[in-house]
Amino acid sequence: METPNLNYIRELSGGDINFEESILSVLKKEFPKELLIFKENFEQKRFEEVANNIHKFKHKISILGFKKGLDLASDFEKEIKKGNIELYQDFLVILDKIRVYLEKYNPTKV
C-alpha cells in the first residue's frame, strides 16, 4: 500500500531544504481546510463540487508520491460526476494518510 513521501518534492527542490519546507508548509495549511470542504460537499451530495475538490487534491496526491492514488482520484473524479460514490471510502483512505503524514511532518526530523 502506498504511503506519502517526499521523493518528488526533493527531486523538484534539487536539495533546497527551504523550498521543501515551503511546499510542505503550504500543504499543511491548505489540506485540512480542503478536506473539511470536501467532506461537507460530499455529505450535502454536491457532487459537482466534490469533483472540483478531488481535482484540487490530485496535485497534492501526486507530489506526495501516490501513483495509484492519483489514478484512483482521477477515476473517482469522473465517477462522482455521474453520482457514483463507490470509490469514496478508498479515496478517504488516501486523504487520511496524507492528513496524518502532514500532521506528523516536522522539518527538523526530515
Biotite code that builds the C-alpha atoms (Angstrom):
import biotite.structure as struc

atoms = struc.array([
    struc.Atom([0.000, 0.000, 0.000], chain_id="A", res_id=1, res_name="MET", atom_name="CA", element="C"),
    struc.Atom([1.254, 3.450, -0.900], chain_id="A", res_id=2, res_name="GLU", atom_name="CA", element="C"),
    struc.Atom([2.399, 5.891, 1.723], chain_id="A", res_id=3, res_name="THR", atom_name="CA", element="C"),
    struc.Atom([3.179, 9.600, 1.440], chain_id="A", res_id=4, res_name="PRO", atom_name="CA", element="C"),
    struc.Atom([6.787, 10.510, 0.744], chain_id="A", res_id=5, res_name="ASN", atom_name="CA", element="C"),
    struc.Atom([8.919, 13.477, -0.189], chain_id="A", res_id=6, res_name="LEU", atom_name="CA", element="C"),
    struc.Atom([10.697, 11.905, -3.160], chain_id="A", res_id=7, res_name="ASN", atom_name="CA", element="C"),
    struc.Atom([9.085, 14.111, -5.792], chain_id="A", res_id=8, res_name="TYR", atom_name="CA", element="C"),
    struc.Atom([9.392, 17.267, -3.691], chain_id="A", res_id=9, res_name="ILE", atom_name="CA", element="C"),
    struc.Atom([13.063, 16.515, -3.108], chain_id="A", res_id=10, res_name="ARG", atom_name="CA", element="C"),
    struc.Atom([13.560, 15.930, -6.814], chain_id="A", res_id=11, res_name="GLU", atom_name="CA", element="C"),
    struc.Atom([11.941, 19.295, -7.571], chain_id="A", res_id=12, res_name="LEU", atom_name="CA", element="C"),
    struc.Atom([13.932, 21.114, -4.905], chain_id="A", res_id=13, res_name="SER", atom_name="CA", element="C"),
    struc.Atom([17.346, 19.943, -6.049], chain_id="A", res_id=14, res_name="GLY", atom_name="CA", element="C"),
    struc.Atom([18.354, 19.782, -2.389], chain_id="A", res_id=15, res_name="GLY", atom_name="CA", element="C"),
    struc.Atom([16.952, 23.184, -1.421], chain_id="A", res_id=16, res_name="ASP", atom_name="CA", element="C"),
    struc.Atom([15.610, 22.469, 2.071], chain_id="A", res_id=17, res_name="ILE", atom_name="CA", element="C"),
    struc.Atom([13.904, 25.871, 2.302], chain_id="A", res_id=18, res_name="ASN", atom_name="CA", element="C"),
    struc.Atom([11.943, 25.094, -0.861], chain_id="A", res_id=19, res_name="PHE", atom_name="CA", element="C"),
    struc.Atom([10.898, 21.702, 0.520], chain_id="A", res_id=20, res_name="GLU", atom_name="CA", element="C"),
    struc.Atom([9.792, 23.227, 3.805], chain_id="A", res_id=21, res_name="GLU", atom_name="CA", element="C"),
    struc.Atom([7.891, 25.943, 1.958], chain_id="A", res_id=22, res_name="SER", atom_name="CA", element="C"),
    struc.Atom([5.951, 23.391, -0.108], chain_id="A", res_id=23, res_name="ILE", atom_name="CA", element="C"),
    struc.Atom([5.130, 21.298, 2.957], chain_id="A", res_id=24, res_name="LEU", atom_name="CA", element="C"),
    struc.Atom([4.118, 24.379, 4.908], chain_id="A", res_id=25, res_name="SER", atom_name="CA", element="C"),
    struc.Atom([1.593, 25.271, 2.216], chain_id="A", res_id=26, res_name="VAL", atom_name="CA", element="C"),
    struc.Atom([0.289, 21.692, 2.172], chain_id="A", res_id=27, res_name="LEU", atom_name="CA", element="C"),
    struc.Atom([-0.073, 21.656, 5.961], chain_id="A", res_id=28, res_name="LYS", atom_name="CA", element="C"),
    struc.Atom([-2.003, 24.912, 5.845], chain_id="A", res_id=29, res_name="LYS", atom_name="CA", element="C"),
    struc.Atom([-4.300, 24.150, 2.900], chain_id="A", res_id=30, res_name="GLU", atom_name="CA", element="C"),
    struc.Atom([-5.024, 20.446, 3.268], chain_id="A", res_id=31, res_name="PHE", atom_name="CA", element="C"),
    struc.Atom([-7.135, 20.425, 6.471], chain_id="A", res_id=32, res_name="PRO", atom_name="CA", element="C"),
    struc.Atom([-9.404, 23.173, 5.151], chain_id="A", res_id=33, res_name="LYS", atom_name="CA", element="C"),
    struc.Atom([-9.792, 21.473, 1.789], chain_id="A", res_id=34, res_name="GLU", atom_name="CA", element="C"),
    struc.Atom([-10.558, 18.166, 3.488], chain_id="A", res_id=35, res_name="LEU", atom_name="CA", element="C"),
    struc.Atom([-13.373, 19.710, 5.536], chain_id="A", res_id=36, res_name="LEU", atom_name="CA", element="C"),
    struc.Atom([-14.884, 21.339, 2.453], chain_id="A", res_id=37, res_name="ILE", atom_name="CA", element="C"),
    struc.Atom([-14.640, 18.060, 0.521], chain_id="A", res_id=38, res_name="PHE", atom_name="CA", element="C"),
    struc.Atom([-16.406, 16.097, 3.260], chain_id="A", res_id=39, res_name="LYS", atom_name="CA", element="C"),
    struc.Atom([-19.106, 18.741, 3.663], chain_id="A", res_id=40, res_name="GLU", atom_name="CA", element="C"),
    struc.Atom([-19.763, 18.807, -0.073], chain_id="A", res_id=41, res_name="ASN", atom_name="CA", element="C"),
    struc.Atom([-19.980, 15.011, -0.127], chain_id="A", res_id=42, res_name="PHE", atom_name="CA", element="C"),
    struc.Atom([-22.367, 14.898, 2.815], chain_id="A", res_id=43, res_name="GLU", atom_name="CA", element="C"),
    struc.Atom([-24.565, 17.505, 1.104], chain_id="A", res_id=44, res_name="GLN", atom_name="CA", element="C"),
    struc.Atom([-24.423, 15.484, -2.153], chain_id="A", res_id=45, res_name="LYS", atom_name="CA", element="C"),
    struc.Atom([-22.945, 18.409, -4.070], chain_id="A", res_id=46, res_name="ARG", atom_name="CA", element="C"),
    struc.Atom([-21.180, 16.032, -6.415], chain_id="A", res_id=47, res_name="PHE", atom_name="CA", element="C"),
    struc.Atom([-20.062, 18.637, -8.957], chain_id="A", res_id=48, res_name="GLU", atom_name="CA", element="C"),
    struc.Atom([-18.295, 20.469, -6.131], chain_id="A", res_id=49, res_name="GLU", atom_name="CA", element="C"),
    struc.Atom([-16.899, 17.154, -4.850], chain_id="A", res_id=50, res_name="VAL", atom_name="CA", element="C"),
    struc.Atom([-15.425, 16.568, -8.313], chain_id="A", res_id=51, res_name="ALA", atom_name="CA", element="C"),
    struc.Atom([-13.809, 20.020, -8.142], chain_id="A", res_id=52, res_name="ASN", atom_name="CA", element="C"),
    struc.Atom([-12.442, 19.205, -4.682], chain_id="A", res_id=53, res_name="ASN", atom_name="CA", element="C"),
    struc.Atom([-10.988, 15.935, -5.950], chain_id="A", res_id=54, res_name="ILE", atom_name="CA", element="C"),
    struc.Atom([-9.385, 17.763, -8.850], chain_id="A", res_id=55, res_name="HIS", atom_name="CA", element="C"),
    struc.Atom([-7.628, 20.109, -6.407], chain_id="A", res_id=56, res_name="LYS", atom_name="CA", element="C"),
    struc.Atom([-6.446, 17.164, -4.302], chain_id="A", res_id=57, res_name="PHE", atom_name="CA", element="C"),
    struc.Atom([-4.872, 15.435, -7.302], chain_id="A", res_id=58, res_name="LYS", atom_name="CA", element="C"),
    struc.Atom([-1.855, 17.739, -7.301], chain_id="A", res_id=59, res_name="HIS", atom_name="CA", element="C"),
    struc.Atom([-1.201, 17.112, -3.617], chain_id="A", res_id=60, res_name="LYS", atom_name="CA", element="C"),
    struc.Atom([-1.682, 13.376, -4.059], chain_id="A", res_id=61, res_name="ILE", atom_name="CA", element="C"),
    struc.Atom([0.801, 13.393, -6.915], chain_id="A", res_id=62, res_name="SER", atom_name="CA", element="C"),
    struc.Atom([3.544, 15.399, -5.225], chain_id="A", res_id=63, res_name="ILE", atom_name="CA", element="C"),
    struc.Atom([3.298, 13.204, -2.137], chain_id="A", res_id=64, res_name="LEU", atom_name="CA", element="C"),
    struc.Atom([4.101, 10.109, -4.186], chain_id="A", res_id=65, res_name="GLY", atom_name="CA", element="C"),
    struc.Atom([0.739, 8.382, -4.592], chain_id="A", res_id=66, res_name="PHE", atom_name="CA", element="C"),
    struc.Atom([0.861, 6.976, -8.122], chain_id="A", res_id=67, res_name="LYS", atom_name="CA", element="C"),
    struc.Atom([-2.023, 4.550, -7.655], chain_id="A", res_id=68, res_name="LYS", atom_name="CA", element="C"),
    struc.Atom([-3.778, 7.132, -5.515], chain_id="A", res_id=69, res_name="GLY", atom_name="CA", element="C"),
    struc.Atom([-3.649, 9.599, -8.384], chain_id="A", res_id=70, res_name="LEU", atom_name="CA", element="C"),
    struc.Atom([-5.277, 7.027, -10.662], chain_id="A", res_id=71, res_name="ASP", atom_name="CA", element="C"),
    struc.Atom([-7.979, 6.429, -8.054], chain_id="A", res_id=72, res_name="LEU", atom_name="CA", element="C"),
    struc.Atom([-8.558, 10.177, -7.704], chain_id="A", res_id=73, res_name="ALA", atom_name="CA", element="C"),
    struc.Atom([-8.942, 10.536, -11.474], chain_id="A", res_id=74, res_name="SER", atom_name="CA", element="C"),
    struc.Atom([-11.411, 7.651, -11.591], chain_id="A", res_id=75, res_name="ASP", atom_name="CA", element="C"),
    struc.Atom([-13.362, 8.990, -8.623], chain_id="A", res_id=76, res_name="PHE", atom_name="CA", element="C"),
    struc.Atom([-13.469, 12.479, -10.129], chain_id="A", res_id=77, res_name="GLU", atom_name="CA", element="C"),
    struc.Atom([-15.131, 11.046, -13.255], chain_id="A", res_id=78, res_name="LYS", atom_name="CA", element="C"),
    struc.Atom([-17.481, 8.724, -11.373], chain_id="A", res_id=79, res_name="GLU", atom_name="CA", element="C"),
    struc.Atom([-18.718, 11.224, -8.802], chain_id="A", res_id=80, res_name="ILE", atom_name="CA", element="C"),
    struc.Atom([-19.941, 13.461, -11.620], chain_id="A", res_id=81, res_name="LYS", atom_name="CA", element="C"),
    struc.Atom([-22.302, 10.609, -12.507], chain_id="A", res_id=82, res_name="LYS", atom_name="CA", element="C"),
    struc.Atom([-23.390, 10.271, -8.870], chain_id="A", res_id=83, res_name="GLY", atom_name="CA", element="C"),
    struc.Atom([-21.353, 7.087, -8.369], chain_id="A", res_id=84, res_name="ASN", atom_name="CA", element="C"),
    struc.Atom([-19.924, 7.158, -4.830], chain_id="A", res_id=85, res_name="ILE", atom_name="CA", element="C"),
    struc.Atom([-18.356, 3.676, -4.802], chain_id="A", res_id=86, res_name="GLU", atom_name="CA", element="C"),
    struc.Atom([-14.775, 4.990, -4.611], chain_id="A", res_id=87, res_name="LEU", atom_name="CA", element="C"),
    struc.Atom([-15.444, 7.379, -1.719], chain_id="A", res_id=88, res_name="TYR", atom_name="CA", element="C"),
    struc.Atom([-14.133, 5.152, 1.078], chain_id="A", res_id=89, res_name="GLN", atom_name="CA", element="C"),
    struc.Atom([-10.994, 4.229, -0.869], chain_id="A", res_id=90, res_name="ASP", atom_name="CA", element="C"),
    struc.Atom([-10.371, 7.900, -1.579], chain_id="A", res_id=91, res_name="PHE", atom_name="CA", element="C"),
    struc.Atom([-10.828, 8.754, 2.095], chain_id="A", res_id=92, res_name="LEU", atom_name="CA", element="C"),
    struc.Atom([-8.071, 6.270, 2.965], chain_id="A", res_id=93, res_name="VAL", atom_name="CA", element="C"),
    struc.Atom([-5.648, 8.213, 0.769], chain_id="A", res_id=94, res_name="ILE", atom_name="CA", element="C"),
    struc.Atom([-6.729, 11.551, 2.204], chain_id="A", res_id=95, res_name="LEU", atom_name="CA", element="C"),
    struc.Atom([-6.395, 10.242, 5.746], chain_id="A", res_id=96, res_name="ASP", atom_name="CA", element="C"),
    struc.Atom([-2.850, 9.032, 5.061], chain_id="A", res_id=97, res_name="LYS", atom_name="CA", element="C"),
    struc.Atom([-1.971, 12.482, 3.776], chain_id="A", res_id=98, res_name="ILE", atom_name="CA", element="C"),
    struc.Atom([-3.618, 14.154, 6.771], chain_id="A", res_id=99, res_name="ARG", atom_name="CA", element="C"),
    struc.Atom([-1.690, 12.007, 9.253], chain_id="A", res_id=100, res_name="VAL", atom_name="CA", element="C"),
    struc.Atom([1.572, 12.475, 7.345], chain_id="A", res_id=101, res_name="TYR", atom_name="CA", element="C"),
    struc.Atom([1.214, 16.246, 7.276], chain_id="A", res_id=102, res_name="LEU", atom_name="CA", element="C"),
    struc.Atom([0.235, 16.399, 10.945], chain_id="A", res_id=103, res_name="GLU", atom_name="CA", element="C"),
    struc.Atom([3.372, 14.440, 11.886], chain_id="A", res_id=104, res_name="LYS", atom_name="CA", element="C"),
    struc.Atom([5.679, 16.265, 9.468], chain_id="A", res_id=105, res_name="TYR", atom_name="CA", element="C"),
    struc.Atom([8.459, 18.030, 11.311], chain_id="A", res_id=106, res_name="ASN", atom_name="CA", element="C"),
    struc.Atom([11.125, 19.655, 9.114], chain_id="A", res_id=107, res_name="PRO", atom_name="CA", element="C"),
    struc.Atom([13.817, 19.160, 11.744], chain_id="A", res_id=108, res_name="THR", atom_name="CA", element="C"),
    struc.Atom([13.328, 15.371, 11.516], chain_id="A", res_id=109, res_name="LYS", atom_name="CA", element="C"),
    struc.Atom([13.415, 15.096, 7.711], chain_id="A", res_id=110, res_name="VAL", atom_name="CA", element="C"),
])
